[in-house]
Each structure stands twice: as structure tokens, then as C-alpha cells.
Amino acid sequence: MSPERIPKRTILFRSLALQLFLNYKTMQGAGYLFALRPALRDPDHLDKKAHAAGSFINGHPAFSSAALGALVTRLKTVSSADDVQEITNWKRELSTPLGAIGDSLIWERLKPVVLALVVSAVLVAGNLVADVWVYAAIGALVVYNGALWLFRDWAFGQGVWLGERLTELALHPSLAGLKRVLRYAGILSAATVLAASIGRVGDLGTLGGAQFAAGFAIMMGAALLRSSTLTAALLSVLAAMGIGYLFHTTITVLP
């Protein structure tokens, strides 16, 4: 099957239901078979190809598109029981990196960034925009799901191209660059959330600004040094309390 004839869009849409077929025996295997059904058009060895497509595999749902693309390439060569067993073993070995890369990229980076941006938008806007949370929530859903779809589309193409060498995708420079961008976006959004929250402690503009700046600086430094988030949060709160104490002390002794 040539790349032009691969029903990519259909496979990707069907892969959105991947988790609906989750079971203890094959985990996401039945979902993979459901998603890949449009690609199994050749009647030759169809039973063996279906067996290989539905065998055990587990990983991050969004990153599954890479494995689906690789399977489209690999299933074309299935013609014997040995081929089925080879693909079954390969899929089992693929499960760990699929889960690790997907969790690291989506759960640990993209989702926290989007959620933190929503919270920071609400905190920064305050009462200036009464329904800002509605627009922020809708925007977050659009951005999050739109980004996931673009990622699925890209990963599927990479999987088709790499085939059984799919694990090489972990070394793709685009993934490293994306992780770096999401990391700094997470630093910025998390720092904004914490600093905006701390900035609301005091009623004075100078006090709030100083606490905001302290929280931002501490969170940025902690992220760059890869130190504990809880430690950074504790230091930010202590800094806010200290600044509040100093400002109030200074103000009370002024004539």
C-alpha cells in the first residue's frame, strides 16, 4: 500500500476511541485493531494481519498514532505465523517507550502548561473581565485538543516512515525542541500563577508587586536549577511573608 493510499485521517479519527476497547488481555490491542481496520484491505493473510494488529500493546493514547503508522508499514509484510509472533513481540517491547515518551510530553508538560495558563489568566485578569474563566476554559480545550491532533498527525507520518525502527523517534530533534518549549512555557505559567496568588496577599500596590516579583524569580530559578517544586513553593510563600512583614514594618515607623 503506497503512502498516498493510507487512510490516515480515518485511522486517526478511529484511534480517538482507542481506550474504549481497553482490556486486561491485550490492553489497547483491540483498539489498535479497530483503528487499523481501514488499512487492512488486502484479503491475503487478513486473519494473520488482524491477529498481529490486535495483539498486546499499551502506551500513551496520543502517542499511539506513531505506533499505528509503524504498524501500517509492518502489517504489509505479514504472511506467516512467524511474522505475527515477531510483530507481537515487537509491540510488547514498544509499550514501555510509548508510555514513557507520551507521559513525559503530554501529561507532564502539555496538560500542566495549558491548565496553568487558564489559572493565570483568571488570576491576572481578576475582576476586570467577569467571565474570563469561561473564555479561558474554552480556549484551553481548543488549544489542548488542537495541539494533540497536530501531534497525532505528525507522529503517524513518522511511524509510517520509520516502521520497525519506531524507537528512533525518541531521538527526533523536534521532540527535544518541543519538550524544551513546553518546559519554559510551564515555568512561565507556573510562576505567573504562584506570583499572582501571592501578590493578592497585600492591599498595597508596592507590596503586591514585590511579592509577585519574588515569587516569579524563585519559581524561575527553581525550574532552571531543576530543584523541587514543593521547595520552590515553600520558599516563595516564605519570601512573600517576609516581604509583607518588612513593608508593613517600614510603613508603620514612617512619620
C-alpha positions as CSV (number, residue, x, y, z in Angstrom):
1,M,0.0,0.0,0.0
2,S,1.6,3.3,-1.0
3,P,1.7,6.2,1.4
4,E,-0.8,8.1,-0.7
5,R,-3.4,5.4,-0.3
6,I,-3.1,5.1,3.5
7,P,-6.4,6.2,5.0
8,K,-4.6,8.3,7.6
9,R,-7.4,10.6,8.6
10,T,-9.8,7.7,9.1
11,I,-7.3,5.8,11.2
12,L,-6.6,8.8,13.3
13,F,-10.3,9.5,13.9
14,R,-10.9,5.9,14.8
15,S,-7.9,6.0,17.2
16,L,-9.7,8.5,19.3
17,A,-11.7,5.6,20.6
18,L,-8.6,3.6,21.5
19,Q,-9.3,3.4,25.2
20,L,-12.9,2.2,24.8
21,F,-11.6,-1.2,23.9
22,L,-9.1,-1.5,26.8
23,N,-9.0,-4.9,28.4
24,Y,-6.6,-6.9,30.6
25,K,-5.6,-9.4,28.0
26,T,-4.4,-7.2,25.1
27,M,-4.7,-3.8,26.9
28,Q,-5.1,-1.4,23.8
29,G,-4.7,-4.2,21.3
30,A,-8.4,-4.3,20.3
31,G,-8.4,-0.5,20.0
32,Y,-5.4,-0.8,17.6
33,L,-7.3,-3.3,15.5
34,F,-10.4,-1.1,15.4
35,A,-8.3,1.9,14.3
36,L,-6.3,-0.1,11.7
37,R,-9.3,-1.8,10.1
38,P,-9.4,0.6,7.2
39,A,-5.8,-0.2,6.3
40,L,-6.5,-4.0,6.2
41,R,-7.9,-4.0,2.7
42,D,-5.8,-6.8,1.2
43,P,-7.6,-10.1,1.6
44,D,-4.3,-12.0,1.6
45,H,-3.4,-13.3,5.1
46,L,-6.1,-11.0,6.5
47,D,-6.6,-13.2,9.6
48,K,-2.9,-13.1,10.4
49,K,-2.7,-9.3,9.9
50,A,-5.7,-8.8,12.2
51,H,-4.1,-11.0,14.8
52,A,-0.9,-9.0,14.7
53,A,-2.8,-5.7,14.8
54,G,-4.9,-6.7,17.8
55,S,-2.1,-8.3,19.9
56,F,-1.0,-6.8,23.2
57,I,0.2,-3.2,23.3
58,N,-0.1,-0.4,25.8
59,G,1.1,3.2,25.8
60,H,0.0,6.8,25.8
61,P,-3.2,7.3,23.7
62,A,-1.9,10.4,22.0
63,F,1.4,8.8,21.1
64,S,-0.3,5.7,19.8
65,S,-0.6,7.4,16.4
66,A,3.2,6.8,15.9
67,A,2.7,3.0,16.6
68,L,-0.3,2.9,14.3
69,G,1.7,4.4,11.5
70,A,4.5,2.0,12.0
71,L,2.1,-0.9,12.1
72,V,0.6,0.1,8.8
73,T,4.0,-0.3,7.3
74,R,4.8,-3.5,9.1
75,L,1.5,-5.3,8.5
76,K,2.1,-5.2,4.8
77,T,4.8,-7.9,5.2
78,V,2.8,-10.3,7.4
79,S,2.3,-13.6,5.7
80,S,3.1,-16.3,8.3
81,A,2.7,-17.2,11.9
82,D,6.3,-16.2,12.5
83,D,5.6,-12.7,11.2
84,V,2.7,-12.4,13.6
85,Q,4.8,-13.5,16.5
86,E,7.6,-11.1,15.5
87,I,5.2,-8.2,15.4
88,T,3.6,-9.3,18.7
89,N,6.9,-9.4,20.4
90,W,7.9,-6.0,18.9
91,K,4.6,-4.4,20.1
92,R,5.3,-5.7,23.7
93,E,8.8,-4.2,23.6
94,L,7.3,-0.9,22.2
95,S,4.8,-0.5,25.1
96,T,7.3,1.0,27.6
97,P,8.8,3.7,25.4
98,L,5.4,4.6,24.0
99,G,4.1,5.2,27.6
100,A,7.2,6.9,28.8
101,I,7.6,9.4,26.0
102,G,3.9,10.1,25.8
103,D,3.5,10.6,29.5
104,S,6.6,12.9,29.6
105,L,5.4,15.0,26.7
106,I,1.6,15.2,27.2
107,W,0.8,14.5,30.9
108,E,3.9,16.1,32.5
109,R,4.3,19.1,30.1
110,L,1.4,20.0,27.8
111,K,-1.5,19.4,30.1
112,P,0.0,21.3,33.1
113,V,1.0,24.2,30.9
114,V,-2.5,24.6,29.5
115,L,-4.1,24.3,32.9
116,A,-1.7,26.8,34.4
117,L,-2.3,29.2,31.6
118,V,-6.1,29.1,32.4
119,V,-5.5,29.7,36.1
120,S,-3.0,32.5,35.4
121,A,-5.5,34.2,33.0
122,V,-8.2,34.1,35.7
123,L,-5.8,35.4,38.4
124,V,-4.2,38.2,36.4
125,A,-7.5,39.4,34.9
126,G,-9.2,39.4,38.2
127,N,-12.4,41.4,38.3
128,L,-11.5,43.3,35.1
129,V,-13.2,40.6,33.0
130,A,-16.0,38.9,34.9
131,D,-16.4,35.9,32.7
132,V,-12.7,35.4,31.9
133,W,-12.7,31.8,33.2
134,V,-15.3,30.9,30.6
135,Y,-13.2,32.1,27.7
136,A,-10.0,30.7,29.3
137,A,-11.6,27.3,29.6
138,I,-12.9,27.2,26.1
139,G,-9.6,28.4,24.8
140,A,-7.8,25.8,26.8
141,L,-9.9,23.0,25.3
142,V,-9.3,24.3,21.8
143,V,-5.6,24.7,22.3
144,Y,-5.1,21.4,24.0
145,N,-7.1,19.2,21.6
146,G,-5.8,21.1,18.6
147,A,-2.2,20.5,19.7
148,L,-2.9,16.8,20.3
149,W,-4.4,16.4,16.9
150,L,-1.5,18.1,15.2
151,F,0.9,15.9,17.2
152,R,-1.1,12.7,16.3
153,D,-0.9,13.7,12.6
154,W,2.8,14.3,12.7
155,A,3.6,11.2,14.7
156,F,1.6,8.9,12.4
157,G,3.7,10.1,9.4
158,Q,6.9,9.5,11.4
159,G,5.6,6.0,12.3
160,V,4.9,5.1,8.6
161,W,8.3,6.2,7.6
162,L,10.2,4.5,10.5
163,G,8.3,1.2,10.6
164,E,10.1,-1.3,12.9
165,R,12.7,1.4,13.7
166,L,10.0,3.4,15.6
167,T,12.0,3.7,18.8
168,E,14.3,6.0,16.9
169,L,11.6,8.6,17.1
170,A,12.6,9.2,20.8
171,L,15.8,10.8,19.4
172,H,14.0,13.1,16.9
173,P,15.2,16.7,17.4
174,S,11.6,18.0,17.1
175,L,10.6,16.2,20.2
176,A,13.5,17.6,22.1
177,G,12.7,21.1,21.0
178,L,9.1,20.7,21.8
179,K,9.9,19.5,25.3
180,R,12.2,22.5,25.8
181,V,9.5,24.9,24.6
182,L,6.9,23.3,26.9
183,R,9.3,23.4,29.8
184,Y,9.9,27.1,29.6
185,A,6.2,27.7,28.9
186,G,5.4,25.7,32.1
187,I,8.0,27.7,34.0
188,L,6.4,31.0,32.9
189,S,2.8,29.9,33.5
190,A,3.5,28.3,36.9
191,A,5.5,31.3,38.0
192,T,2.7,33.6,37.0
193,V,0.1,31.5,38.9
194,L,2.1,31.5,42.0
195,A,3.2,35.1,41.8
196,A,-0.3,36.3,41.1
197,S,-1.7,34.3,44.0
198,I,1.0,35.7,46.4
199,G,0.5,39.2,45.0
200,R,-3.1,39.2,46.3
201,V,-1.9,38.8,49.9
202,G,-1.4,42.6,50.4
203,D,-3.6,45.6,49.5
204,L,-0.7,47.9,48.8
205,G,0.4,48.1,45.1
206,T,4.1,48.1,46.1
207,L,3.7,45.2,48.4
208,G,1.8,43.1,45.8
209,G,4.3,43.9,43.1
210,A,7.3,43.0,45.3
211,Q,5.6,39.7,46.3
212,F,4.8,39.0,42.7
213,A,8.4,39.6,41.6
214,A,9.8,37.4,44.4
215,G,7.5,34.5,43.6
216,F,8.3,34.8,39.9
217,A,12.1,34.9,40.5
218,I,12.1,32.0,42.9
219,M,10.0,29.8,40.6
220,M,12.1,30.6,37.6
221,G,15.3,29.9,39.4
222,A,14.0,26.6,40.8
223,A,12.9,25.5,37.4
224,L,16.2,26.4,35.7
225,L,18.1,24.6,38.5
226,R,15.6,21.6,38.4
227,S,15.0,21.8,42.1
228,S,11.9,20.6,43.9
229,T,8.7,22.3,43.0
230,L,7.5,22.0,46.6
231,T,10.7,23.5,47.9
232,A,10.3,26.4,45.5
233,A,6.7,26.9,46.5
234,L,7.7,27.0,50.2
235,L,10.4,29.5,49.5
236,S,8.0,31.7,47.5
237,V,5.5,31.7,50.4
238,L,8.2,32.5,52.9
239,A,9.5,35.3,50.7
240,A,6.0,36.7,50.4
241,M,5.5,36.7,54.2
242,G,9.0,38.2,54.7
243,I,8.4,41.0,52.2
244,G,4.9,41.6,53.7
245,Y,6.4,41.9,57.2
246,L,9.2,44.2,56.0
247,F,6.9,46.5,54.1
248,H,4.4,46.7,57.0
249,T,7.2,47.4,59.5
250,T,8.7,50.1,57.3
251,I,5.3,51.7,56.7
252,T,4.3,51.7,60.4
253,V,7.5,53.5,61.5
254,L,7.3,56.3,59.0
255,P,6.2,59.7,60.3
